[in-house]
Amino acid sequence: MAWSLEKCDVNGETNLGLVRPATEEYAEEAIEALKVGKVIAVPTDTLYGFACDACSMEAVNRIYEIKGRKHTSPLAICVGDVHDIQRFAITDHLPRSLLDCLLPGPVTVVLRRGDSSILEKSLNPGLDSIGVRVPDCNFIRVIARGSGSAMALTSANLSGRPSSVDIKDFENLWEHCAYIYDGGVLPSGRAGSTVVDLTKLGKYKILRPGSAEEETVAILERHSLLEDGTAT
């Protein structure tokens, strides 16, 4: 999908305290924070999110605590590039080039983890699938590449509260983060990513319409996938 969002590379003066501009010069700092189990707040191509090392259960639990979220609600992961997805989920049943057409972009693809996934079994326990994002946002992708792992990613807000398109929207939660990276006001609205289940061969199911449903469905159907009409 052709969502070019340079707004994630906003330049500008940093605010006092833990707030930094979401520019590449601060990426190494963010990577080091993830590696020692910290939670950071970052812009994506849809909303602001809380991110941590997906293989650090202490950090993952911290995100649940910050959001006041039930542990039965799964977290998605974020990786830097489409080819990284196969390290964490099964992709060989998908049409060639499908993921490259969908991503990077405001889409979460739900795939089976499989036995070869390097994800910790304790992430989203009991689920054999995982939601994966490759946002169209340079800053978060640089961090994901540098981390050498997957980042757990979820919206930066209290559970049940409106999503955040500006760091001021979740200012009451800043104190729980190692750093907050400011990418300006994000232009996509508060719908979040489109979530699509691609676990079944030749089928798709839209789990959340999000901000890119129409474009996503068009790409899926162009690759000859059929909508899965079975009940969830």
mmCIF file of the C-alpha atoms, coordinates in Angstrom:
data_MODEL
# 
_entry.id   MODEL 
# 
loop_
_atom_site.group_PDB 
_atom_site.id 
_atom_site.type_symbol 
_atom_site.label_atom_id 
_atom_site.label_alt_id 
_atom_site.label_comp_id 
_atom_site.label_asym_id 
_atom_site.label_entity_id 
_atom_site.label_seq_id 
_atom_site.pdbx_PDB_ins_code 
_atom_site.Cartn_x 
_atom_site.Cartn_y 
_atom_site.Cartn_z 
_atom_site.occupancy 
_atom_site.B_iso_or_equiv 
_atom_site.pdbx_formal_charge 
_atom_site.auth_seq_id 
_atom_site.auth_comp_id 
_atom_site.auth_asym_id 
_atom_site.auth_atom_id 
_atom_site.pdbx_PDB_model_num 
ATOM 1   C CA . MET A 1 1   ? 0.000   0.000   0.000  1.00 0.00 ? 1   MET A CA 1 
ATOM 2   C CA . ALA A 1 2   ? 1.291   3.410   -0.856 1.00 0.00 ? 2   ALA A CA 1 
ATOM 3   C CA . TRP A 1 3   ? 0.941   5.280   2.411  1.00 0.00 ? 3   TRP A CA 1 
ATOM 4   C CA . SER A 1 4   ? 3.969   7.530   2.622  1.00 0.00 ? 4   SER A CA 1 
ATOM 5   C CA . LEU A 1 5   ? 3.911   9.171   6.023  1.00 0.00 ? 5   LEU A CA 1 
ATOM 6   C CA . GLU A 1 6   ? 6.917   11.373  6.450  1.00 0.00 ? 6   GLU A CA 1 
ATOM 7   C CA . LYS A 1 7   ? 5.114   13.016  9.358  1.00 0.00 ? 7   LYS A CA 1 
ATOM 8   C CA . CYS A 1 8   ? 6.608   10.286  11.502 1.00 0.00 ? 8   CYS A CA 1 
ATOM 9   C CA . ASP A 1 9   ? 9.965   11.982  10.927 1.00 0.00 ? 9   ASP A CA 1 
ATOM 10  C CA . VAL A 1 10  ? 8.917   15.307  12.400 1.00 0.00 ? 10  VAL A CA 1 
ATOM 11  C CA . ASN A 1 11  ? 11.796  17.592  13.285 1.00 0.00 ? 11  ASN A CA 1 
ATOM 12  C CA . GLY A 1 12  ? 11.618  20.164  16.016 1.00 0.00 ? 12  GLY A CA 1 
ATOM 13  C CA . GLU A 1 13  ? 12.743  21.152  19.436 1.00 0.00 ? 13  GLU A CA 1 
ATOM 14  C CA . THR A 1 14  ? 12.444  18.501  22.116 1.00 0.00 ? 14  THR A CA 1 
ATOM 15  C CA . ASN A 1 15  ? 10.285  19.176  25.144 1.00 0.00 ? 15  ASN A CA 1 
ATOM 16  C CA . LEU A 1 16  ? 11.644  18.978  28.652 1.00 0.00 ? 16  LEU A CA 1 
ATOM 17  C CA . GLY A 1 17  ? 11.812  15.704  30.508 1.00 0.00 ? 17  GLY A CA 1 
ATOM 18  C CA . LEU A 1 18  ? 11.299  12.377  28.755 1.00 0.00 ? 18  LEU A CA 1 
ATOM 19  C CA . VAL A 1 19  ? 9.876   13.726  25.487 1.00 0.00 ? 19  VAL A CA 1 
ATOM 20  C CA . ARG A 1 20  ? 12.073  13.497  22.400 1.00 0.00 ? 20  ARG A CA 1 
ATOM 21  C CA . PRO A 1 21  ? 11.438  14.236  18.721 1.00 0.00 ? 21  PRO A CA 1 
ATOM 22  C CA . ALA A 1 22  ? 10.737  11.082  16.723 1.00 0.00 ? 22  ALA A CA 1 
ATOM 23  C CA . THR A 1 23  ? 13.851  11.445  14.587 1.00 0.00 ? 23  THR A CA 1 
ATOM 24  C CA . GLU A 1 24  ? 16.483  8.892   13.695 1.00 0.00 ? 24  GLU A CA 1 
ATOM 25  C CA . GLU A 1 25  ? 19.141  10.500  15.890 1.00 0.00 ? 25  GLU A CA 1 
ATOM 26  C CA . TYR A 1 26  ? 17.158  9.302   18.916 1.00 0.00 ? 26  TYR A CA 1 
ATOM 27  C CA . ALA A 1 27  ? 16.608  5.771   17.607 1.00 0.00 ? 27  ALA A CA 1 
ATOM 28  C CA . GLU A 1 28  ? 19.624  4.241   19.359 1.00 0.00 ? 28  GLU A CA 1 
ATOM 29  C CA . GLU A 1 29  ? 18.410  5.591   22.685 1.00 0.00 ? 29  GLU A CA 1 
ATOM 30  C CA . ALA A 1 30  ? 15.021  3.980   22.079 1.00 0.00 ? 30  ALA A CA 1 
ATOM 31  C CA . ILE A 1 31  ? 16.603  0.662   21.083 1.00 0.00 ? 31  ILE A CA 1 
ATOM 32  C CA . GLU A 1 32  ? 18.694  0.577   24.262 1.00 0.00 ? 32  GLU A CA 1 
ATOM 33  C CA . ALA A 1 33  ? 15.600  1.297   26.359 1.00 0.00 ? 33  ALA A CA 1 
ATOM 34  C CA . LEU A 1 34  ? 13.803  -1.661  24.759 1.00 0.00 ? 34  LEU A CA 1 
ATOM 35  C CA . LYS A 1 35  ? 16.763  -3.964  25.327 1.00 0.00 ? 35  LYS A CA 1 
ATOM 36  C CA . VAL A 1 36  ? 16.715  -3.301  29.072 1.00 0.00 ? 36  VAL A CA 1 
ATOM 37  C CA . GLY A 1 37  ? 12.988  -3.986  29.341 1.00 0.00 ? 37  GLY A CA 1 
ATOM 38  C CA . LYS A 1 38  ? 11.610  -0.438  29.276 1.00 0.00 ? 38  LYS A CA 1 
ATOM 39  C CA . VAL A 1 39  ? 8.339   0.763   27.726 1.00 0.00 ? 39  VAL A CA 1 
ATOM 40  C CA . ILE A 1 40  ? 8.464   3.652   25.243 1.00 0.00 ? 40  ILE A CA 1 
ATOM 41  C CA . ALA A 1 41  ? 5.756   5.627   23.450 1.00 0.00 ? 41  ALA A CA 1 
ATOM 42  C CA . VAL A 1 42  ? 6.114   6.009   19.685 1.00 0.00 ? 42  VAL A CA 1 
ATOM 43  C CA . PRO A 1 43  ? 4.187   7.338   16.692 1.00 0.00 ? 43  PRO A CA 1 
ATOM 44  C CA . THR A 1 44  ? 3.024   4.934   13.991 1.00 0.00 ? 44  THR A CA 1 
ATOM 45  C CA . ASP A 1 45  ? 1.214   5.573   10.714 1.00 0.00 ? 45  ASP A CA 1 
ATOM 46  C CA . THR A 1 46  ? -2.103  5.426   12.580 1.00 0.00 ? 46  THR A CA 1 
ATOM 47  C CA . LEU A 1 47  ? -1.910  6.136   16.328 1.00 0.00 ? 47  LEU A CA 1 
ATOM 48  C CA . TYR A 1 48  ? 0.592   6.588   19.108 1.00 0.00 ? 48  TYR A CA 1 
ATOM 49  C CA . GLY A 1 49  ? 1.529   3.318   20.711 1.00 0.00 ? 49  GLY A CA 1 
ATOM 50  C CA . PHE A 1 50  ? 3.265   1.827   23.722 1.00 0.00 ? 50  PHE A CA 1 
ATOM 51  C CA . ALA A 1 51  ? 6.092   -0.468  22.668 1.00 0.00 ? 51  ALA A CA 1 
ATOM 52  C CA . CYS A 1 52  ? 8.436   -2.871  24.426 1.00 0.00 ? 52  CYS A CA 1 
ATOM 53  C CA . ASP A 1 53  ? 10.498  -5.975  23.715 1.00 0.00 ? 53  ASP A CA 1 
ATOM 54  C CA . ALA A 1 54  ? 7.946   -8.689  22.935 1.00 0.00 ? 54  ALA A CA 1 
ATOM 55  C CA . CYS A 1 55  ? 10.267  -11.284 24.482 1.00 0.00 ? 55  CYS A CA 1 
ATOM 56  C CA . SER A 1 56  ? 10.493  -9.485  27.837 1.00 0.00 ? 56  SER A CA 1 
ATOM 57  C CA . MET A 1 57  ? 7.558   -10.646 29.902 1.00 0.00 ? 57  MET A CA 1 
ATOM 58  C CA . GLU A 1 58  ? 8.334   -8.066  32.568 1.00 0.00 ? 58  GLU A CA 1 
ATOM 59  C CA . ALA A 1 59  ? 8.025   -5.300  29.972 1.00 0.00 ? 59  ALA A CA 1 
ATOM 60  C CA . VAL A 1 60  ? 4.893   -6.828  28.428 1.00 0.00 ? 60  VAL A CA 1 
ATOM 61  C CA . ASN A 1 61  ? 3.266   -7.035  31.854 1.00 0.00 ? 61  ASN A CA 1 
ATOM 62  C CA . ARG A 1 62  ? 4.196   -3.403  32.408 1.00 0.00 ? 62  ARG A CA 1 
ATOM 63  C CA . ILE A 1 63  ? 2.244   -2.398  29.306 1.00 0.00 ? 63  ILE A CA 1 
ATOM 64  C CA . TYR A 1 64  ? -0.820  -4.220  30.605 1.00 0.00 ? 64  TYR A CA 1 
ATOM 65  C CA . GLU A 1 65  ? -0.449  -2.399  33.914 1.00 0.00 ? 65  GLU A CA 1 
ATOM 66  C CA . ILE A 1 66  ? -0.068  1.022   32.258 1.00 0.00 ? 66  ILE A CA 1 
ATOM 67  C CA . LYS A 1 67  ? -3.168  0.529   30.135 1.00 0.00 ? 67  LYS A CA 1 
ATOM 68  C CA . GLY A 1 68  ? -5.223  -1.146  32.839 1.00 0.00 ? 68  GLY A CA 1 
ATOM 69  C CA . ARG A 1 69  ? -5.796  -3.890  30.296 1.00 0.00 ? 69  ARG A CA 1 
ATOM 70  C CA . LYS A 1 70  ? -6.859  -7.467  30.934 1.00 0.00 ? 70  LYS A CA 1 
ATOM 71  C CA . HIS A 1 71  ? -4.200  -10.037 30.113 1.00 0.00 ? 71  HIS A CA 1 
ATOM 72  C CA . THR A 1 72  ? -6.777  -11.911 28.045 1.00 0.00 ? 72  THR A CA 1 
ATOM 73  C CA . SER A 1 73  ? -6.589  -9.105  25.440 1.00 0.00 ? 73  SER A CA 1 
ATOM 74  C CA . PRO A 1 74  ? -3.719  -10.027 23.085 1.00 0.00 ? 74  PRO A CA 1 
ATOM 75  C CA . LEU A 1 75  ? -0.922  -7.686  22.039 1.00 0.00 ? 75  LEU A CA 1 
ATOM 76  C CA . ALA A 1 76  ? 0.261   -7.312  18.447 1.00 0.00 ? 76  ALA A CA 1 
ATOM 77  C CA . ILE A 1 77  ? 3.919   -7.211  17.460 1.00 0.00 ? 77  ILE A CA 1 
ATOM 78  C CA . CYS A 1 78  ? 5.763   -4.791  15.210 1.00 0.00 ? 78  CYS A CA 1 
ATOM 79  C CA . VAL A 1 79  ? 8.725   -5.661  12.980 1.00 0.00 ? 79  VAL A CA 1 
ATOM 80  C CA . GLY A 1 80  ? 10.920  -3.480  10.810 1.00 0.00 ? 80  GLY A CA 1 
ATOM 81  C CA . ASP A 1 81  ? 10.440  -5.138  7.435  1.00 0.00 ? 81  ASP A CA 1 
ATOM 82  C CA . VAL A 1 82  ? 8.035   -7.510  5.711  1.00 0.00 ? 82  VAL A CA 1 
ATOM 83  C CA . HIS A 1 83  ? 10.660  -10.252 5.383  1.00 0.00 ? 83  HIS A CA 1 
ATOM 84  C CA . ASP A 1 84  ? 11.030  -10.295 9.183  1.00 0.00 ? 84  ASP A CA 1 
ATOM 85  C CA . ILE A 1 85  ? 7.469   -11.575 9.620  1.00 0.00 ? 85  ILE A CA 1 
ATOM 86  C CA . GLN A 1 86  ? 8.439   -15.164 8.760  1.00 0.00 ? 86  GLN A CA 1 
ATOM 87  C CA . ARG A 1 87  ? 10.612  -15.301 11.899 1.00 0.00 ? 87  ARG A CA 1 
ATOM 88  C CA . PHE A 1 88  ? 7.516   -14.923 14.046 1.00 0.00 ? 88  PHE A CA 1 
ATOM 89  C CA . ALA A 1 89  ? 4.598   -16.327 12.043 1.00 0.00 ? 89  ALA A CA 1 
ATOM 90  C CA . ILE A 1 90  ? 3.676   -18.699 9.221  1.00 0.00 ? 90  ILE A CA 1 
ATOM 91  C CA . THR A 1 91  ? 3.535   -16.974 5.827  1.00 0.00 ? 91  THR A CA 1 
ATOM 92  C CA . ASP A 1 92  ? 4.169   -19.732 3.277  1.00 0.00 ? 92  ASP A CA 1 
ATOM 93  C CA . HIS A 1 93  ? 0.445   -20.282 2.634  1.00 0.00 ? 93  HIS A CA 1 
ATOM 94  C CA . LEU A 1 94  ? -0.029  -16.710 1.408  1.00 0.00 ? 94  LEU A CA 1 
ATOM 95  C CA . PRO A 1 95  ? 0.056   -15.641 -2.238 1.00 0.00 ? 95  PRO A CA 1 
ATOM 96  C CA . ARG A 1 96  ? 3.426   -14.347 -3.340 1.00 0.00 ? 96  ARG A CA 1 
ATOM 97  C CA . SER A 1 97  ? 3.720   -10.571 -2.963 1.00 0.00 ? 97  SER A CA 1 
ATOM 98  C CA . LEU A 1 98  ? 0.540   -10.216 -0.842 1.00 0.00 ? 98  LEU A CA 1 
ATOM 99  C CA . LEU A 1 99  ? 2.336   -9.005  2.266  1.00 0.00 ? 99  LEU A CA 1 
ATOM 100 C CA . ASP A 1 100 ? 4.510   -6.673  0.196  1.00 0.00 ? 100 ASP A CA 1 
ATOM 101 C CA . CYS A 1 101 ? 1.349   -5.098  -1.212 1.00 0.00 ? 101 CYS A CA 1 
ATOM 102 C CA . LEU A 1 102 ? -0.300  -4.712  2.189  1.00 0.00 ? 102 LEU A CA 1 
ATOM 103 C CA . LEU A 1 103 ? 2.770   -3.567  4.093  1.00 0.00 ? 103 LEU A CA 1 
ATOM 104 C CA . PRO A 1 104 ? 4.247   -1.259  5.193  1.00 0.00 ? 104 PRO A CA 1 
ATOM 105 C CA . GLY A 1 105 ? 0.913   0.346   5.964  1.00 0.00 ? 105 GLY A CA 1 
ATOM 106 C CA . PRO A 1 106 ? -1.912  0.760   8.487  1.00 0.00 ? 106 PRO A CA 1 
ATOM 107 C CA . VAL A 1 107 ? -2.771  -2.939  8.506  1.00 0.00 ? 107 VAL A CA 1 
ATOM 108 C CA . THR A 1 108 ? -2.375  -5.625  11.185 1.00 0.00 ? 108 THR A CA 1 
ATOM 109 C CA . VAL A 1 109 ? -2.135  -9.107  9.674  1.00 0.00 ? 109 VAL A CA 1 
ATOM 110 C CA . VAL A 1 110 ? -3.136  -11.991 11.941 1.00 0.00 ? 110 VAL A CA 1 
ATOM 111 C CA . LEU A 1 111 ? -1.167  -15.154 11.216 1.00 0.00 ? 111 LEU A CA 1 
ATOM 112 C CA . ARG A 1 112 ? -0.538  -18.499 12.864 1.00 0.00 ? 112 ARG A CA 1 
ATOM 113 C CA . ARG A 1 113 ? 2.589   -18.553 15.000 1.00 0.00 ? 113 ARG A CA 1 
ATOM 114 C CA . GLY A 1 114 ? 3.581   -22.141 14.328 1.00 0.00 ? 114 GLY A CA 1 
ATOM 115 C CA . ASP A 1 115 ? 6.307   -24.134 16.060 1.00 0.00 ? 115 ASP A CA 1 
ATOM 116 C CA . SER A 1 116 ? 9.120   -22.225 14.332 1.00 0.00 ? 116 SER A CA 1 
ATOM 117 C CA . SER A 1 117 ? 8.129   -18.837 15.734 1.00 0.00 ? 117 SER A CA 1 
ATOM 118 C CA . ILE A 1 118 ? 10.848  -17.323 17.918 1.00 0.00 ? 118 ILE A CA 1 
ATOM 119 C CA . LEU A 1 119 ? 8.250   -15.499 20.007 1.00 0.00 ? 119 LEU A CA 1 
ATOM 120 C CA . GLU A 1 120 ? 8.058   -16.336 23.676 1.00 0.00 ? 120 GLU A CA 1 
ATOM 121 C CA . LYS A 1 121 ? 5.236   -18.799 24.341 1.00 0.00 ? 121 LYS A CA 1 
ATOM 122 C CA . SER A 1 122 ? 4.195   -16.604 27.260 1.00 0.00 ? 122 SER A CA 1 
ATOM 123 C CA . LEU A 1 123 ? 3.210   -13.755 24.919 1.00 0.00 ? 123 LEU A CA 1 
ATOM 124 C CA . ASN A 1 124 ? -0.559  -14.012 24.434 1.00 0.00 ? 124 ASN A CA 1 
ATOM 125 C CA . PRO A 1 125 ? -0.707  -17.447 26.095 1.00 0.00 ? 125 PRO A CA 1 
ATOM 126 C CA . GLY A 1 126 ? -3.242  -19.865 24.697 1.00 0.00 ? 126 GLY A CA 1 
ATOM 127 C CA . LEU A 1 127 ? -3.359  -18.207 21.283 1.00 0.00 ? 127 LEU A CA 1 
ATOM 128 C CA . ASP A 1 128 ? -1.799  -19.884 18.261 1.00 0.00 ? 128 ASP A CA 1 
ATOM 129 C CA . SER A 1 129 ? -2.013  -16.690 16.192 1.00 0.00 ? 129 SER A CA 1 
ATOM 130 C CA . ILE A 1 130 ? -0.326  -13.294 16.365 1.00 0.00 ? 130 ILE A CA 1 
ATOM 131 C CA . GLY A 1 131 ? -1.140  -9.873  14.937 1.00 0.00 ? 131 GLY A CA 1 
ATOM 132 C CA . VAL A 1 132 ? 1.821   -8.355  13.093 1.00 0.00 ? 132 VAL A CA 1 
ATOM 133 C CA . ARG A 1 133 ? 2.412   -4.742  12.026 1.00 0.00 ? 133 ARG A CA 1 
ATOM 134 C CA . VAL A 1 134 ? 4.961   -3.088  9.739  1.00 0.00 ? 134 VAL A CA 1 
ATOM 135 C CA . PRO A 1 135 ? 3.920   0.562   10.073 1.00 0.00 ? 135 PRO A CA 1 
ATOM 136 C CA . ASP A 1 136 ? 4.643   3.016   7.273  1.00 0.00 ? 136 ASP A CA 1 
ATOM 137 C CA . CYS A 1 137 ? 6.701   5.125   9.671  1.00 0.00 ? 137 CYS A CA 1 
ATOM 138 C CA . ASN A 1 138 ? 10.468  5.304   9.428  1.00 0.00 ? 138 ASN A CA 1 
ATOM 139 C CA . PHE A 1 139 ? 11.201  5.965   13.113 1.00 0.00 ? 139 PHE A CA 1 
ATOM 140 C CA . ILE A 1 140 ? 9.470   2.903   14.528 1.00 0.00 ? 140 ILE A CA 1 
ATOM 141 C CA . ARG A 1 141 ? 10.848  0.679   11.764 1.00 0.00 ? 141 ARG A CA 1 
ATOM 142 C CA . VAL A 1 142 ? 14.422  1.778   12.509 1.00 0.00 ? 142 VAL A CA 1 
ATOM 143 C CA . ILE A 1 143 ? 13.847  0.932   16.173 1.00 0.00 ? 143 ILE A CA 1 
ATOM 144 C CA . ALA A 1 144 ? 12.338  -2.457  15.336 1.00 0.00 ? 144 ALA A CA 1 
ATOM 145 C CA . ARG A 1 145 ? 15.280  -3.345  13.089 1.00 0.00 ? 145 ARG A CA 1 
ATOM 146 C CA . GLY A 1 146 ? 17.798  -2.273  15.713 1.00 0.00 ? 146 GLY A CA 1 
ATOM 147 C CA . SER A 1 147 ? 16.130  -4.200  18.511 1.00 0.00 ? 147 SER A CA 1 
ATOM 148 C CA . GLY A 1 148 ? 16.888  -7.523  16.827 1.00 0.00 ? 148 GLY A CA 1 
ATOM 149 C CA . SER A 1 149 ? 13.577  -8.828  18.129 1.00 0.00 ? 149 SER A CA 1 
ATOM 150 C CA . ALA A 1 150 ? 9.899   -8.062  17.751 1.00 0.00 ? 150 ALA A CA 1 
ATOM 151 C CA . MET A 1 151 ? 8.303   -5.166  19.578 1.00 0.00 ? 151 MET A CA 1 
ATOM 152 C CA . ALA A 1 152 ? 5.034   -5.653  21.406 1.00 0.00 ? 152 ALA A CA 1 
ATOM 153 C CA . LEU A 1 153 ? 2.827   -2.767  20.293 1.00 0.00 ? 153 LEU A CA 1 
ATOM 154 C CA . THR A 1 154 ? -0.512  -1.446  21.499 1.00 0.00 ? 154 THR A CA 1 
ATOM 155 C CA . SER A 1 155 ? -2.285  1.902   21.445 1.00 0.00 ? 155 SER A CA 1 
ATOM 156 C CA . ALA A 1 156 ? -1.050  4.519   23.926 1.00 0.00 ? 156 ALA A CA 1 
ATOM 157 C CA . ASN A 1 157 ? -4.149  5.038   26.034 1.00 0.00 ? 157 ASN A CA 1 
ATOM 158 C CA . LEU A 1 158 ? -6.004  3.588   28.955 1.00 0.00 ? 158 LEU A CA 1 
ATOM 159 C CA . SER A 1 159 ? -8.156  0.637   27.922 1.00 0.00 ? 159 SER A CA 1 
ATOM 160 C CA . GLY A 1 160 ? -11.582 1.794   26.873 1.00 0.00 ? 160 GLY A CA 1 
ATOM 161 C CA . ARG A 1 161 ? -10.459 5.397   26.354 1.00 0.00 ? 161 ARG A CA 1 
ATOM 162 C CA . PRO A 1 162 ? -10.064 7.195   22.986 1.00 0.00 ? 162 PRO A CA 1 
ATOM 163 C CA . SER A 1 163 ? -6.917  6.405   21.026 1.00 0.00 ? 163 SER A CA 1 
ATOM 164 C CA . SER A 1 164 ? -4.092  8.950   20.851 1.00 0.00 ? 164 SER A CA 1 
ATOM 165 C CA . VAL A 1 165 ? -3.094  10.951  17.767 1.00 0.00 ? 165 VAL A CA 1 
ATOM 166 C CA . ASP A 1 166 ? -1.037  13.479  19.771 1.00 0.00 ? 166 ASP A CA 1 
ATOM 167 C CA . ILE A 1 167 ? 1.313   12.859  22.686 1.00 0.00 ? 167 ILE A CA 1 
ATOM 168 C CA . LYS A 1 168 ? -0.789  15.239  24.784 1.00 0.00 ? 168 LYS A CA 1 
ATOM 169 C CA . ASP A 1 169 ? -3.697  12.791  24.469 1.00 0.00 ? 169 ASP A CA 1 
ATOM 170 C CA . PHE A 1 170 ? -1.940  10.422  26.885 1.00 0.00 ? 170 PHE A CA 1 
ATOM 171 C CA . GLU A 1 171 ? 0.043   12.914  28.947 1.00 0.00 ? 171 GLU A CA 1 
ATOM 172 C CA . ASN A 1 172 ? -1.290  11.343  32.142 1.00 0.00 ? 172 ASN A CA 1 
ATOM 173 C CA . LEU A 1 173 ? 0.623   8.155   31.254 1.00 0.00 ? 173 LEU A CA 1 
ATOM 174 C CA . TRP A 1 174 ? 3.994   9.686   30.347 1.00 0.00 ? 174 TRP A CA 1 
ATOM 175 C CA . GLU A 1 175 ? 5.445   8.939   33.765 1.00 0.00 ? 175 GLU A CA 1 
ATOM 176 C CA . HIS A 1 176 ? 5.220   5.204   33.064 1.00 0.00 ? 176 HIS A CA 1 
ATOM 177 C CA . CYS A 1 177 ? 7.416   5.396   29.943 1.00 0.00 ? 177 CYS A CA 1 
ATOM 178 C CA . ALA A 1 178 ? 11.188  5.578   29.638 1.00 0.00 ? 178 ALA A CA 1 
ATOM 179 C CA . TYR A 1 179 ? 10.759  8.006   26.710 1.00 0.00 ? 179 TYR A CA 1 
ATOM 180 C CA . ILE A 1 180 ? 7.952   9.562   24.682 1.00 0.00 ? 180 ILE A CA 1 
ATOM 181 C CA . TYR A 1 181 ? 8.798   10.188  21.028 1.00 0.00 ? 181 TYR A CA 1 
ATOM 182 C CA . ASP A 1 182 ? 6.879   13.060  19.482 1.00 0.00 ? 182 ASP A CA 1 
ATOM 183 C CA . GLY A 1 183 ? 5.952   12.733  15.814 1.00 0.00 ? 183 GLY A CA 1 
ATOM 184 C CA . GLY A 1 184 ? 3.453   15.587  15.859 1.00 0.00 ? 184 GLY A CA 1 
ATOM 185 C CA . VAL A 1 185 ? -0.285  15.246  15.399 1.00 0.00 ? 185 VAL A CA 1 
ATOM 186 C CA . LEU A 1 186 ? -0.972  12.122  13.348 1.00 0.00 ? 186 LEU A CA 1 
ATOM 187 C CA . PRO A 1 187 ? -3.387  12.748  10.456 1.00 0.00 ? 187 PRO A CA 1 
ATOM 188 C CA . SER A 1 188 ? -5.139  9.388   10.154 1.00 0.00 ? 188 SER A CA 1 
ATOM 189 C CA . GLY A 1 189 ? -7.905  9.897   12.731 1.00 0.00 ? 189 GLY A CA 1 
ATOM 190 C CA . ARG A 1 190 ? -8.498  7.513   15.607 1.00 0.00 ? 190 ARG A CA 1 
ATOM 191 C CA . ALA A 1 191 ? -9.631  4.394   13.758 1.00 0.00 ? 191 ALA A CA 1 
ATOM 192 C CA . GLY A 1 192 ? -6.324  2.543   14.127 1.00 0.00 ? 192 GLY A CA 1 
ATOM 193 C CA . SER A 1 193 ? -5.045  -0.125  11.789 1.00 0.00 ? 193 SER A CA 1 
ATOM 194 C CA . THR A 1 194 ? -7.245  -2.444  9.770  1.00 0.00 ? 194 THR A CA 1 
ATOM 195 C CA . VAL A 1 195 ? -6.998  -5.924  11.297 1.00 0.00 ? 195 VAL A CA 1 
ATOM 196 C CA . VAL A 1 196 ? -7.292  -8.868  8.916  1.00 0.00 ? 196 VAL A CA 1 
ATOM 197 C CA . ASP A 1 197 ? -7.139  -12.583 9.767  1.00 0.00 ? 197 ASP A CA 1 
ATOM 198 C CA . LEU A 1 198 ? -5.006  -14.434 7.202  1.00 0.00 ? 198 LEU A CA 1 
ATOM 199 C CA . THR A 1 199 ? -4.637  -17.704 9.089  1.00 0.00 ? 199 THR A CA 1 
ATOM 200 C CA . LYS A 1 200 ? -6.722  -19.754 6.618  1.00 0.00 ? 200 LYS A CA 1 
ATOM 201 C CA . LEU A 1 201 ? -5.481  -20.783 3.189  1.00 0.00 ? 201 LEU A CA 1 
ATOM 202 C CA . GLY A 1 202 ? -7.150  -18.700 0.487  1.00 0.00 ? 202 GLY A CA 1 
ATOM 203 C CA . LYS A 1 203 ? -9.398  -16.836 2.949  1.00 0.00 ? 203 LYS A CA 1 
ATOM 204 C CA . TYR A 1 204 ? -9.479  -13.528 4.792  1.00 0.00 ? 204 TYR A CA 1 
ATOM 205 C CA . LYS A 1 205 ? -11.624 -12.067 7.545  1.00 0.00 ? 205 LYS A CA 1 
ATOM 206 C CA . ILE A 1 206 ? -11.688 -8.411  8.519  1.00 0.00 ? 206 ILE A CA 1 
ATOM 207 C CA . LEU A 1 207 ? -11.586 -8.361  12.327 1.00 0.00 ? 207 LEU A CA 1 
ATOM 208 C CA . ARG A 1 208 ? -11.522 -4.570  12.648 1.00 0.00 ? 208 ARG A CA 1 
ATOM 209 C CA . PRO A 1 209 ? -12.335 -2.161  9.787  1.00 0.00 ? 209 PRO A CA 1 
ATOM 210 C CA . GLY A 1 210 ? -9.793  0.398   10.945 1.00 0.00 ? 210 GLY A CA 1 
ATOM 211 C CA . SER A 1 211 ? -8.503  3.161   8.708  1.00 0.00 ? 211 SER A CA 1 
ATOM 212 C CA . ALA A 1 212 ? -7.765  1.181   5.537  1.00 0.00 ? 212 ALA A CA 1 
ATOM 213 C CA . GLU A 1 213 ? -10.491 -1.435  5.057  1.00 0.00 ? 213 GLU A CA 1 
ATOM 214 C CA . GLU A 1 214 ? -11.380 -0.566  1.470  1.00 0.00 ? 214 GLU A CA 1 
ATOM 215 C CA . GLU A 1 215 ? -7.788  -0.575  0.226  1.00 0.00 ? 215 GLU A CA 1 
ATOM 216 C CA . THR A 1 216 ? -6.996  -3.742  2.179  1.00 0.00 ? 216 THR A CA 1 
ATOM 217 C CA . VAL A 1 217 ? -9.958  -5.705  0.794  1.00 0.00 ? 217 VAL A CA 1 
ATOM 218 C CA . ALA A 1 218 ? -9.104  -4.608  -2.742 1.00 0.00 ? 218 ALA A CA 1 
ATOM 219 C CA . ILE A 1 219 ? -5.566  -5.966  -2.368 1.00 0.00 ? 219 ILE A CA 1 
ATOM 220 C CA . LEU A 1 220 ? -6.748  -9.229  -0.798 1.00 0.00 ? 220 LEU A CA 1 
ATOM 221 C CA . GLU A 1 221 ? -9.254  -9.858  -3.554 1.00 0.00 ? 221 GLU A CA 1 
ATOM 222 C CA . ARG A 1 222 ? -6.729  -8.929  -6.236 1.00 0.00 ? 222 ARG A CA 1 
ATOM 223 C CA . HIS A 1 223 ? -4.656  -11.806 -4.837 1.00 0.00 ? 223 HIS A CA 1 
ATOM 224 C CA . SER A 1 224 ? -7.691  -14.132 -5.181 1.00 0.00 ? 224 SER A CA 1 
ATOM 225 C CA . LEU A 1 225 ? -8.458  -14.419 -1.469 1.00 0.00 ? 225 LEU A CA 1 
ATOM 226 C CA . LEU A 1 226 ? -12.088 -14.972 -0.552 1.00 0.00 ? 226 LEU A CA 1 
ATOM 227 C CA . GLU A 1 227 ? -13.889 -13.528 2.437  1.00 0.00 ? 227 GLU A CA 1 
ATOM 228 C CA . ASP A 1 228 ? -14.299 -16.088 5.202  1.00 0.00 ? 228 ASP A CA 1 
ATOM 229 C CA . GLY A 1 229 ? -17.972 -16.065 6.104  1.00 0.00 ? 229 GLY A CA 1 
ATOM 230 C CA . THR A 1 230 ? -17.743 -18.510 9.023  1.00 0.00 ? 230 THR A CA 1 
ATOM 231 C CA . ALA A 1 231 ? -18.808 -17.247 12.431 1.00 0.00 ? 231 ALA A CA 1 
ATOM 232 C CA . THR A 1 232 ? -16.117 -16.361 14.929 1.00 0.00 ? 232 THR A CA 1 
# 
